[in-house]
C-alpha cells in the first residue's frame, strides 16, 4: 500500500498566488499530476483566493470614491 502525503494548504495557496519559487513549485506540480485530492483542493483554494482578491480590489475602489 502506498501512503501519499498531500501538499499543505498554505503551500497550495502560495502556488495558486504564484508566489513560490520555481524550485518550490516543481515538486508541487509533480504531485498535482498524480493526486486528484490536491488538484481538487487547488481548485477550491484558487476560487477562494480569486474571490478575496476581487473583494479587496472592490474595497480599495470604494475607498477611493
CHARMM internal coordinates of N, CA and C (Angstrom, degrees):
IC EDIT
DIST 1 N 1 CA 1.4454
DIST 1 CA 1 C 1.5294
ANGL 1 N 1 CA 1 C 108.85
DIST 1 C 2 N 1.3105
ANGL 1 CA 1 C 2 N 115.76
DIHE 1 N 1 CA 1 C 2 N 134.96
DIST 2 N 2 CA 1.4676
ANGL 1 C 2 N 2 CA 121.56
DIHE 1 CA 1 C 2 N 2 CA 179.75
DIST 2 CA 2 C 1.5245
ANGL 2 N 2 CA 2 C 109.52
DIHE 1 C 2 N 2 CA 2 C -96.26
DIST 2 C 3 N 1.3164
ANGL 2 CA 2 C 3 N 116.22
DIHE 2 N 2 CA 2 C 3 N 129.83
DIST 3 N 3 CA 1.4651
ANGL 2 C 3 N 3 CA 121.55
DIHE 2 CA 2 C 3 N 3 CA 176.81
DIST 3 CA 3 C 1.5198
ANGL 3 N 3 CA 3 C 107.40
DIHE 2 C 3 N 3 CA 3 C -99.05
DIST 3 C 4 N 1.3166
ANGL 3 CA 3 C 4 N 115.46
DIHE 3 N 3 CA 3 C 4 N 123.68
DIST 4 N 4 CA 1.4582
ANGL 3 C 4 N 4 CA 120.83
DIHE 3 CA 3 C 4 N 4 CA -177.03
DIST 4 CA 4 C 1.5254
ANGL 4 N 4 CA 4 C 109.21
DIHE 3 C 4 N 4 CA 4 C -107.78
DIST 4 C 5 N 1.3163
ANGL 4 CA 4 C 5 N 116.28
DIHE 4 N 4 CA 4 C 5 N 125.06
DIST 5 N 5 CA 1.4512
ANGL 4 C 5 N 5 CA 120.12
DIHE 4 CA 4 C 5 N 5 CA 172.66
DIST 5 CA 5 C 1.5214
ANGL 5 N 5 CA 5 C 107.23
DIHE 4 C 5 N 5 CA 5 C -92.08
DIST 5 C 6 N 1.3125
ANGL 5 CA 5 C 6 N 115.41
DIHE 5 N 5 CA 5 C 6 N 133.70
DIST 6 N 6 CA 1.4540
ANGL 5 C 6 N 6 CA 120.48
DIHE 5 CA 5 C 6 N 6 CA -179.10
DIST 6 CA 6 C 1.5278
ANGL 6 N 6 CA 6 C 110.32
DIHE 5 C 6 N 6 CA 6 C -88.07
DIST 6 C 7 N 1.3212
ANGL 6 CA 6 C 7 N 115.27
DIHE 6 N 6 CA 6 C 7 N 160.03
DIST 7 N 7 CA 1.4590
ANGL 6 C 7 N 7 CA 121.96
DIHE 6 CA 6 C 7 N 7 CA 176.41
DIST 7 CA 7 C 1.5343
ANGL 7 N 7 CA 7 C 107.69
DIHE 6 C 7 N 7 CA 7 C -72.14
DIST 7 C 8 N 1.3166
ANGL 7 CA 7 C 8 N 117.13
DIHE 7 N 7 CA 7 C 8 N 135.93
DIST 8 N 8 CA 1.4626
ANGL 7 C 8 N 8 CA 121.80
DIHE 7 CA 7 C 8 N 8 CA 179.71
DIST 8 CA 8 C 1.5296
ANGL 8 N 8 CA 8 C 110.09
DIHE 7 C 8 N 8 CA 8 C -62.61
DIST 8 C 9 N 1.3303
ANGL 8 CA 8 C 9 N 115.86
DIHE 8 N 8 CA 8 C 9 N 146.62
DIST 9 N 9 CA 1.4673
ANGL 8 C 9 N 9 CA 120.63
DIHE 8 CA 8 C 9 N 9 CA -178.75
DIST 9 CA 9 C 1.5194
ANGL 9 N 9 CA 9 C 112.46
DIHE 8 C 9 N 9 CA 9 C -58.34
DIST 9 C 10 N 1.3256
ANGL 9 CA 9 C 10 N 117.23
DIHE 9 N 9 CA 9 C 10 N -40.67
DIST 10 N 10 CA 1.4647
ANGL 9 C 10 N 10 CA 118.68
DIHE 9 CA 9 C 10 N 10 CA -179.16
DIST 10 CA 10 C 1.5286
ANGL 10 N 10 CA 10 C 110.80
DIHE 9 C 10 N 10 CA 10 C -65.82
DIST 10 C 11 N 1.3220
ANGL 10 CA 10 C 11 N 117.22
DIHE 10 N 10 CA 10 C 11 N -33.18
DIST 11 N 11 CA 1.4639
ANGL 10 C 11 N 11 CA 120.31
DIHE 10 CA 10 C 11 N 11 CA 176.67
DIST 11 CA 11 C 1.5259
ANGL 11 N 11 CA 11 C 110.48
DIHE 10 C 11 N 11 CA 11 C -69.40
DIST 11 C 12 N 1.3429
ANGL 11 CA 11 C 12 N 116.90
DIHE 11 N 11 CA 11 C 12 N -40.73
DIST 12 N 12 CA 1.4616
ANGL 11 C 12 N 12 CA 119.88
DIHE 11 CA 11 C 12 N 12 CA 176.42
DIST 12 CA 12 C 1.5312
ANGL 12 N 12 CA 12 C 110.69
DIHE 11 C 12 N 12 CA 12 C -63.20
DIST 12 C 13 N 1.3258
ANGL 12 CA 12 C 13 N 116.59
DIHE 12 N 12 CA 12 C 13 N -37.16
DIST 13 N 13 CA 1.4697
ANGL 12 C 13 N 13 CA 120.06
DIHE 12 CA 12 C 13 N 13 CA 177.56
DIST 13 CA 13 C 1.5279
ANGL 13 N 13 CA 13 C 110.45
DIHE 12 C 13 N 13 CA 13 C -64.17
DIST 13 C 14 N 1.3209
ANGL 13 CA 13 C 14 N 116.43
DIHE 13 N 13 CA 13 C 14 N -44.55
DIST 14 N 14 CA 1.4673
ANGL 13 C 14 N 14 CA 119.86
DIHE 13 CA 13 C 14 N 14 CA 178.00
DIST 14 CA 14 C 1.5271
ANGL 14 N 14 CA 14 C 110.54
DIHE 13 C 14 N 14 CA 14 C -64.22
DIST 14 C 15 N 1.3144
ANGL 14 CA 14 C 15 N 117.03
DIHE 14 N 14 CA 14 C 15 N -38.33
DIST 15 N 15 CA 1.4664
ANGL 14 C 15 N 15 CA 121.06
DIHE 14 CA 14 C 15 N 15 CA 177.62
DIST 15 CA 15 C 1.5338
ANGL 15 N 15 CA 15 C 109.44
DIHE 14 C 15 N 15 CA 15 C -63.15
DIST 15 C 16 N 1.3236
ANGL 15 CA 15 C 16 N 115.68
DIHE 15 N 15 CA 15 C 16 N -44.91
DIST 16 N 16 CA 1.4656
ANGL 15 C 16 N 16 CA 121.14
DIHE 15 CA 15 C 16 N 16 CA 179.57
DIST 16 CA 16 C 1.5244
ANGL 16 N 16 CA 16 C 111.54
DIHE 15 C 16 N 16 CA 16 C -60.43
DIST 16 C 17 N 1.3227
ANGL 16 CA 16 C 17 N 115.95
DIHE 16 N 16 CA 16 C 17 N -37.30
DIST 17 N 17 CA 1.4650
ANGL 16 C 17 N 17 CA 121.01
DIHE 16 CA 16 C 17 N 17 CA -178.77
DIST 17 CA 17 C 1.5294
ANGL 17 N 17 CA 17 C 111.82
DIHE 16 C 17 N 17 CA 17 C -86.62
DIST 17 C 18 N 1.3318
ANGL 17 CA 17 C 18 N 116.35
DIHE 17 N 17 CA 17 C 18 N 1.05
DIST 18 N 18 CA 1.4624
ANGL 17 C 18 N 18 CA 123.26
DIHE 17 CA 17 C 18 N 18 CA 178.93
DIST 18 CA 18 C 1.5258
ANGL 18 N 18 CA 18 C 111.83
DIHE 17 C 18 N 18 CA 18 C 58.28
DIST 18 C 19 N 1.3417
ANGL 18 CA 18 C 19 N 115.40
DIHE 18 N 18 CA 18 C 19 N 42.12
DIST 19 N 19 CA 1.4554
ANGL 18 C 19 N 19 CA 119.72
DIHE 18 CA 18 C 19 N 19 CA 179.24
DIST 19 CA 19 C 1.5292
ANGL 19 N 19 CA 19 C 112.68
DIHE 18 C 19 N 19 CA 19 C -107.81
DIST 19 C 20 N 1.3358
ANGL 19 CA 19 C 20 N 116.99
DIHE 19 N 19 CA 19 C 20 N 2.72
DIST 20 N 20 CA 1.4583
ANGL 19 C 20 N 20 CA 120.50
DIHE 19 CA 19 C 20 N 20 CA 175.24
DIST 20 CA 20 C 1.5251
ANGL 20 N 20 CA 20 C 109.31
DIHE 19 C 20 N 20 CA 20 C -84.12
DIST 20 C 21 N 1.3179
ANGL 20 CA 20 C 21 N 115.06
DIHE 20 N 20 CA 20 C 21 N 147.44
DIST 21 N 21 CA 1.4619
ANGL 20 C 21 N 21 CA 118.51
DIHE 20 CA 20 C 21 N 21 CA 173.28
DIST 21 CA 21 C 1.5277
ANGL 21 N 21 CA 21 C 108.47
DIHE 20 C 21 N 21 CA 21 C -69.44
DIST 21 C 22 N 1.3043
ANGL 21 CA 21 C 22 N 116.15
DIHE 21 N 21 CA 21 C 22 N 166.43
DIST 22 N 22 CA 1.4647
ANGL 21 C 22 N 22 CA 120.69
DIHE 21 CA 21 C 22 N 22 CA 178.66
DIST 22 CA 22 C 1.5267
ANGL 22 N 22 CA 22 C 110.18
DIHE 21 C 22 N 22 CA 22 C -58.78
DIST 22 C 23 N 1.3202
ANGL 22 CA 22 C 23 N 116.65
DIHE 22 N 22 CA 22 C 23 N -41.55
DIST 23 N 23 CA 1.4653
ANGL 22 C 23 N 23 CA 121.07
DIHE 22 CA 22 C 23 N 23 CA 179.96
DIST 23 CA 23 C 1.5268
ANGL 23 N 23 CA 23 C 111.66
DIHE 22 C 23 N 23 CA 23 C -65.32
DIST 23 C 24 N 1.3327
ANGL 23 CA 23 C 24 N 117.35
DIHE 23 N 23 CA 23 C 24 N -35.47
DIST 24 N 24 CA 1.4601
ANGL 23 C 24 N 24 CA 121.05
DIHE 23 CA 23 C 24 N 24 CA 178.24
DIST 24 CA 24 C 1.5230
ANGL 24 N 24 CA 24 C 111.53
DIHE 23 C 24 N 24 CA 24 C -75.52
DIST 24 C 25 N 1.3284
ANGL 24 CA 24 C 25 N 117.11
DIHE 24 N 24 CA 24 C 25 N -34.92
DIST 25 N 25 CA 1.4581
ANGL 24 C 25 N 25 CA 121.36
DIHE 24 CA 24 C 25 N 25 CA -176.93
DIST 25 CA 25 C 1.5278
ANGL 25 N 25 CA 25 C 112.58
DIHE 24 C 25 N 25 CA 25 C -74.14
DIST 25 C 26 N 1.3084
ANGL 25 CA 25 C 26 N 117.09
DIHE 25 N 25 CA 25 C 26 N -30.63
DIST 26 N 26 CA 1.4698
ANGL 25 C 26 N 26 CA 120.32
DIHE 25 CA 25 C 26 N 26 CA -174.62
DIST 26 CA 26 C 1.5347
ANGL 26 N 26 CA 26 C 113.30
DIHE 25 C 26 N 26 CA 26 C -57.16
DIST 26 C 27 N 1.3421
ANGL 26 CA 26 C 27 N 119.80
DIHE 26 N 26 CA 26 C 27 N -50.74
DIST 27 N 27 CA 1.4675
ANGL 26 C 27 N 27 CA 118.15
DIHE 26 CA 26 C 27 N 27 CA 179.19
DIST 27 CA 27 C 1.5335
ANGL 27 N 27 CA 27 C 112.84
DIHE 26 C 27 N 27 CA 27 C -65.90
DIST 27 C 28 N 1.3192
ANGL 27 CA 27 C 28 N 116.86
DIHE 27 N 27 CA 27 C 28 N -30.61
DIST 28 N 28 CA 1.4636
ANGL 27 C 28 N 28 CA 120.39
DIHE 27 CA 27 C 28 N 28 CA 176.67
DIST 28 CA 28 C 1.5263
ANGL 28 N 28 CA 28 C 109.13
DIHE 27 C 28 N 28 CA 28 C -63.91
DIST 28 C 29 N 1.3163
ANGL 28 CA 28 C 29 N 116.50
DIHE 28 N 28 CA 28 C 29 N -46.83
DIST 29 N 29 CA 1.4661
ANGL 28 C 29 N 29 CA 120.54
DIHE 28 CA 28 C 29 N 29 CA -179.93
DIST 29 CA 29 C 1.5232
ANGL 29 N 29 CA 29 C 111.60
DIHE 28 C 29 N 29 CA 29 C -62.20
DIST 29 C 30 N 1.3174
ANGL 29 CA 29 C 30 N 117.23
DIHE 29 N 29 CA 29 C 30 N -40.85
DIST 30 N 30 CA 1.4659
ANGL 29 C 30 N 30 CA 120.50
DIHE 29 CA 29 C 30 N 30 CA 177.67
DIST 30 CA 30 C 1.5242
ANGL 30 N 30 CA 30 C 110.53
DIHE 29 C 30 N 30 CA 30 C -62.48
DIST 30 C 31 N 1.3220
ANGL 30 CA 30 C 31 N 116.38
DIHE 30 N 30 CA 30 C 31 N -42.77
DIST 31 N 31 CA 1.4611
ANGL 30 C 31 N 31 CA 120.60
DIHE 30 CA 30 C 31 N 31 CA 179.08
DIST 31 CA 31 C 1.5285
ANGL 31 N 31 CA 31 C 110.85
DIHE 30 C 31 N 31 CA 31 C -64.34
DIST 31 C 32 N 1.3169
ANGL 31 CA 31 C 32 N 116.43
DIHE 31 N 31 CA 31 C 32 N -42.76
DIST 32 N 32 CA 1.4623
ANGL 31 C 32 N 32 CA 120.29
DIHE 31 CA 31 C 32 N 32 CA -178.70
DIST 32 CA 32 C 1.5287
ANGL 32 N 32 CA 32 C 112.04
DIHE 31 C 32 N 32 CA 32 C -61.32
DIST 32 C 33 N 1.3195
ANGL 32 CA 32 C 33 N 117.09
DIHE 32 N 32 CA 32 C 33 N -29.80
DIST 33 N 33 CA 1.4656
ANGL 32 C 33 N 33 CA 120.24
DIHE 32 CA 32 C 33 N 33 CA 177.73
DIST 33 CA 33 C 1.5220
ANGL 33 N 33 CA 33 C 111.82
DIHE 32 C 33 N 33 CA 33 C -63.92
DIST 33 C 34 N 1.3240
ANGL 33 CA 33 C 34 N 116.47
DIHE 33 N 33 CA 33 C 34 N -27.96
DIST 34 N 34 CA 1.4560
ANGL 33 C 34 N 34 CA 120.83
DIHE 33 CA 33 C 34 N 34 CA -175.05
DIST 34 CA 34 C 1.5236
ANGL 34 N 34 CA 34 C 114.73
DIHE 33 C 34 N 34 CA 34 C -105.76
DIST 34 C 35 N 1.3103
ANGL 34 CA 34 C 35 N 117.77
DIHE 34 N 34 CA 34 C 35 N -16.33
DIST 35 N 35 CA 1.4699
ANGL 34 C 35 N 35 CA 120.53
DIHE 34 CA 34 C 35 N 35 CA -169.31
DIST 35 CA 35 C 1.5324
ANGL 35 N 35 CA 35 C 111.92
DIHE 34 C 35 N 35 CA 35 C -117.64
DIST 35 C 36 N 1.3102
ANGL 35 CA 35 C 36 N 114.64
DIHE 35 N 35 CA 35 C 36 N 105.61
DIST 36 N 36 CA 1.4730
ANGL 35 C 36 N 36 CA 120.03
DIHE 35 CA 35 C 36 N 36 CA 179.01
DIST 36 CA 36 C 1.5370
ANGL 36 N 36 CA 36 C 111.36
DIHE 35 C 36 N 36 CA 36 C -63.59
DIST 36 C 37 N 1.3299
ANGL 36 CA 36 C 37 N 116.75
DIHE 36 N 36 CA 36 C 37 N -38.84
DIST 37 N 37 CA 1.4634
ANGL 36 C 37 N 37 CA 120.47
DIHE 36 CA 36 C 37 N 37 CA -179.43
DIST 37 CA 37 C 1.5281
ANGL 37 N 37 CA 37 C 110.80
DIHE 36 C 37 N 37 CA 37 C -57.29
DIST 37 C 38 N 1.3312
ANGL 37 CA 37 C 38 N 116.55
DIHE 37 N 37 CA 37 C 38 N -48.41
DIST 38 N 38 CA 1.4639
ANGL 37 C 38 N 38 CA 119.75
DIHE 37 CA 37 C 38 N 38 CA -178.93
DIST 38 CA 38 C 1.5239
ANGL 38 N 38 CA 38 C 111.88
DIHE 37 C 38 N 38 CA 38 C -68.96
DIST 38 C 39 N 1.3254
ANGL 38 CA 38 C 39 N 117.44
DIHE 38 N 38 CA 38 C 39 N -33.65
DIST 39 N 39 CA 1.4778
ANGL 38 C 39 N 39 CA 119.66
DIHE 38 CA 38 C 39 N 39 CA 174.79
DIST 39 CA 39 C 1.5169
ANGL 39 N 39 CA 39 C 110.14
DIHE 38 C 39 N 39 CA 39 C -62.85
DIST 39 C 40 N 1.3355
ANGL 39 CA 39 C 40 N 117.05
DIHE 39 N 39 CA 39 C 40 N -42.98
DIST 40 N 40 CA 1.4657
ANGL 39 C 40 N 40 CA 120.60
DIHE 39 CA 39 C 40 N 40 CA 177.47
DIST 40 CA 40 C 1.5237
ANGL 40 N 40 CA 40 C 111.01
DIHE 39 C 40 N 40 CA 40 C -63.62
DIST 40 C 41 N 1.3349
ANGL 40 CA 40 C 41 N 116.42
DIHE 40 N 40 CA 40 C 41 N -41.55
DIST 41 N 41 CA 1.4661
ANGL 40 C 41 N 41 CA 120.29
DIHE 40 CA 40 C 41 N 41 CA 176.78
DIST 41 CA 41 C 1.5217
ANGL 41 N 41 CA 41 C 110.84
DIHE 40 C 41 N 41 CA 41 C -61.20
DIST 41 C 42 N 1.3272
ANGL 41 CA 41 C 42 N 116.38
DIHE 41 N 41 CA 41 C 42 N -41.42
DIST 42 N 42 CA 1.4658
ANGL 41 C 42 N 42 CA 120.69
DIHE 41 CA 41 C 42 N 42 CA 179.79
DIST 42 CA 42 C 1.5243
ANGL 42 N 42 CA 42 C 110.89
DIHE 41 C 42 N 42 CA 42 C -62.62
DIST 42 C 43 N 1.3162
ANGL 42 CA 42 C 43 N 117.56
DIHE 42 N 42 CA 42 C 43 N -40.61
DIST 43 N 43 CA 1.4723
ANGL 42 C 43 N 43 CA 121.09
DIHE 42 CA 42 C 43 N 43 CA 177.56
DIST 43 CA 43 C 1.5288
ANGL 43 N 43 CA 43 C 109.62
DIHE 42 C 43 N 43 CA 43 C -59.79
DIST 43 C 44 N 1.3264
ANGL 43 CA 43 C 44 N 116.82
DIHE 43 N 43 CA 43 C 44 N -46.49
DIST 44 N 44 CA 1.4708
ANGL 43 C 44 N 44 CA 120.41
DIHE 43 CA 43 C 44 N 44 CA -179.85
DIST 44 CA 44 C 1.5245
ANGL 44 N 44 CA 44 C 111.80
DIHE 43 C 44 N 44 CA 44 C -65.48
DIST 44 C 45 N 1.3110
ANGL 44 CA 44 C 45 N 116.77
DIHE 44 N 44 CA 44 C 45 N -43.23
DIST 45 N 45 CA 1.4623
ANGL 44 C 45 N 45 CA 120.97
DIHE 44 CA 44 C 45 N 45 CA 179.74
DIST 45 CA 45 C 1.5228
ANGL 45 N 45 CA 45 C 110.63
DIHE 44 C 45 N 45 CA 45 C -64.91
DIST 45 C 46 N 1.3218
ANGL 45 CA 45 C 46 N 116.96
DIHE 45 N 45 CA 45 C 46 N -41.97
DIST 46 N 46 CA 1.4664
ANGL 45 C 46 N 46 CA 120.58
DIHE 45 CA 45 C 46 N 46 CA 179.19
DIST 46 CA 46 C 1.5237
ANGL 46 N 46 CA 46 C 110.73
DIHE 45 C 46 N 46 CA 46 C -62.75
DIST 46 C 47 N 1.3249
ANGL 46 CA 46 C 47 N 117.08
DIHE 46 N 46 CA 46 C 47 N -40.37
DIST 47 N 47 CA 1.4733
ANGL 46 C 47 N 47 CA 120.62
DIHE 46 CA 46 C 47 N 47 CA 177.52
DIST 47 CA 47 C 1.5286
ANGL 47 N 47 CA 47 C 110.22
DIHE 46 C 47 N 47 CA 47 C -62.73
DIST 47 C 48 N 1.3304
ANGL 47 CA 47 C 48 N 116.56
DIHE 47 N 47 CA 47 C 48 N -42.17
DIST 48 N 48 CA 1.4585
ANGL 47 C 48 N 48 CA 120.89
DIHE 47 CA 47 C 48 N 48 CA 179.15
DIST 48 CA 48 C 1.5322
ANGL 48 N 48 CA 48 C 111.39
DIHE 47 C 48 N 48 CA 48 C -65.17
DIST 48 C 49 N 1.3277
ANGL 48 CA 48 C 49 N 116.11
DIHE 48 N 48 CA 48 C 49 N -47.46
DIST 49 N 49 CA 1.4704
ANGL 48 C 49 N 49 CA 120.77
DIHE 48 CA 48 C 49 N 49 CA 179.80
DIST 49 CA 49 C 1.5241
ANGL 49 N 49 CA 49 C 110.11
DIHE 48 C 49 N 49 CA 49 C -60.27
DIST 49 C 50 N 1.3176
ANGL 49 CA 49 C 50 N 117.21
DIHE 49 N 49 CA 49 C 50 N -44.21
DIST 50 N 50 CA 1.4623
ANGL 49 C 50 N 50 CA 121.48
DIHE 49 CA 49 C 50 N 50 CA 179.23
DIST 50 CA 50 C 1.5278
ANGL 50 N 50 CA 50 C 110.90
DIHE 49 C 50 N 50 CA 50 C -60.92
DIST 50 C 51 N 1.3360
ANGL 50 CA 50 C 51 N 116.62
DIHE 50 N 50 CA 50 C 51 N -43.57
DIST 51 N 51 CA 1.4636
ANGL 50 C 51 N 51 CA 120.66
DIHE 50 CA 50 C 51 N 51 CA 179.01
DIST 51 CA 51 C 1.5255
ANGL 51 N 51 CA 51 C 111.18
DIHE 50 C 51 N 51 CA 51 C -64.04
DIST 51 C 52 N 1.3256
ANGL 51 CA 51 C 52 N 116.90
DIHE 51 N 51 CA 51 C 52 N -42.62
DIST 52 N 52 CA 1.4703
ANGL 51 C 52 N 52 CA 120.51
DIHE 51 CA 51 C 52 N 52 CA -179.03
DIST 52 CA 52 C 1.5291
ANGL 52 N 52 CA 52 C 111.29
DIHE 51 C 52 N 52 CA 52 C -67.80
DIST 52 C 53 N 1.3183
ANGL 52 CA 52 C 53 N 117.20
DIHE 52 N 52 CA 52 C 53 N -40.48
DIST 53 N 53 CA 1.4674
ANGL 52 C 53 N 53 CA 119.53
DIHE 52 CA 52 C 53 N 53 CA 177.21
DIST 53 CA 53 C 1.5280
ANGL 53 N 53 CA 53 C 110.59
DIHE 52 C 53 N 53 CA 53 C -64.47
DIST 53 C 54 N 1.3237
ANGL 53 CA 53 C 54 N 117.02
DIHE 53 N 53 CA 53 C 54 N -39.11
DIST 54 N 54 CA 1.4634
ANGL 53 C 54 N 54 CA 120.72
DIHE 53 CA 53 C 54 N 54 CA 177.19
DIST 54 CA 54 C 1.5145
ANGL 54 N 54 CA 54 C 111.77
DIHE 53 C 54 N 54 CA 54 C -65.11
DIST 54 C 55 N 1.3289
ANGL 54 CA 54 C 55 N 116.86
DIHE 54 N 54 CA 54 C 55 N -42.01
DIST 55 N 55 CA 1.4615
ANGL 54 C 55 N 55 CA 120.89
DIHE 54 CA 54 C 55 N 55 CA 178.84
DIST 55 CA 55 C 1.5256
ANGL 55 N 55 CA 55 C 110.74
DIHE 54 C 55 N 55 CA 55 C -65.21
DIST 55 C 56 N 1.3239
ANGL 55 CA 55 C 56 N 116.55
DIHE 55 N 55 CA 55 C 56 N -41.72
DIST 56 N 56 CA 1.4643
ANGL 55 C 56 N 56 CA 120.08
DIHE 55 CA 55 C 56 N 56 CA 179.02
DIST 56 CA 56 C 1.5203
ANGL 56 N 56 CA 56 C 110.74
DIHE 55 C 56 N 56 CA 56 C -63.83
DIST 56 C 57 N 1.3224
ANGL 56 CA 56 C 57 N 117.27
DIHE 56 N 56 CA 56 C 57 N -40.58
DIST 57 N 57 CA 1.4666
ANGL 56 C 57 N 57 CA 120.70
DIHE 56 CA 56 C 57 N 57 CA 178.33
DIST 57 CA 57 C 1.5231
ANGL 57 N 57 CA 57 C 110.40
DIHE 56 C 57 N 57 CA 57 C -63.75
DIST 57 C 58 N 1.3304
ANGL 57 CA 57 C 58 N 116.37
DIHE 57 N 57 CA 57 C 58 N -39.89
DIST 58 N 58 CA 1.4651
ANGL 57 C 58 N 58 CA 120.84
DIHE 57 CA 57 C 58 N 58 CA 179.48
DIST 58 CA 58 C 1.5275
ANGL 58 N 58 CA 58 C 110.44
DIHE 57 C 58 N 58 CA 58 C -64.73
DIST 58 C 59 N 1.3120
ANGL 58 CA 58 C 59 N 117.35
DIHE 58 N 58 CA 58 C 59 N -41.85
DIST 59 N 59 CA 1.4686
ANGL 58 C 59 N 59 CA 121.66
DIHE 58 CA 58 C 59 N 59 CA 179.18
DIST 59 CA 59 C 1.5276
ANGL 59 N 59 CA 59 C 109.62
DIHE 58 C 59 N 59 CA 59 C -63.13
DIST 59 C 60 N 1.3362
ANGL 59 CA 59 C 60 N 116.98
DIHE 59 N 59 CA 59 C 60 N -45.78
DIST 60 N 60 CA 1.4797
ANGL 59 C 60 N 60 CA 119.86
DIHE 59 CA 59 C 60 N 60 CA 178.76
DIST 60 CA 60 C 1.5222
ANGL 60 N 60 CA 60 C 110.26
DIHE 59 C 60 N 60 CA 60 C -61.27
DIST 60 C 61 N 1.3267
ANGL 60 CA 60 C 61 N 116.44
DIHE 60 N 60 CA 60 C 61 N -40.86
DIST 61 N 61 CA 1.4607
ANGL 60 C 61 N 61 CA 121.17
DIHE 60 CA 60 C 61 N 61 CA 179.19
DIST 61 CA 61 C 1.5128
ANGL 61 N 61 CA 61 C 110.95
DIHE 60 C 61 N 61 CA 61 C -62.13
DIST 61 C 62 N 1.3499
ANGL 61 CA 61 C 62 N 116.31
DIHE 61 N 61 CA 61 C 62 N -45.63
DIST 62 N 62 CA 1.4622
ANGL 61 C 62 N 62 CA 120.91
DIHE 61 CA 61 C 62 N 62 CA 179.82
DIST 62 CA 62 C 1.5247
ANGL 62 N 62 CA 62 C 112.49
DIHE 61 C 62 N 62 CA 62 C -64.93
DIST 62 C 63 N 1.3340
ANGL 62 CA 62 C 63 N 116.60
DIHE 62 N 62 CA 62 C 63 N -33.31
DIST 63 N 63 CA 1.4618
ANGL 62 C 63 N 63 CA 120.37
DIHE 62 CA 62 C 63 N 63 CA 179.44
DIST 63 CA 63 C 1.5099
ANGL 63 N 63 CA 63 C 112.54
DIHE 62 C 63 N 63 CA 63 C -70.15
DIST 63 C 64 N 1.3203
ANGL 63 CA 63 C 64 N 117.48
DIHE 63 N 63 CA 63 C 64 N -24.95
DIST 64 N 64 CA 1.4658
ANGL 63 C 64 N 64 CA 121.80
DIHE 63 CA 63 C 64 N 64 CA -178.14
DIST 64 CA 64 C 1.5313
ANGL 64 N 64 CA 64 C 111.55
DIHE 63 C 64 N 64 CA 64 C -82.38
DIST 64 C 65 N 1.2980
ANGL 64 CA 64 C 65 N 116.73
DIHE 64 N 64 CA 64 C 65 N -12.87
DIST 65 N 65 CA 1.4728
ANGL 64 C 65 N 65 CA 120.61
DIHE 64 CA 64 C 65 N 65 CA -177.95
DIST 65 CA 65 C 1.4863
ANGL 65 N 65 CA 65 C 110.90
DIHE 64 C 65 N 65 CA 65 C -81.81
END
COOR INIT
IC SEED 1 N 1 CA 1 C
IC BUILD
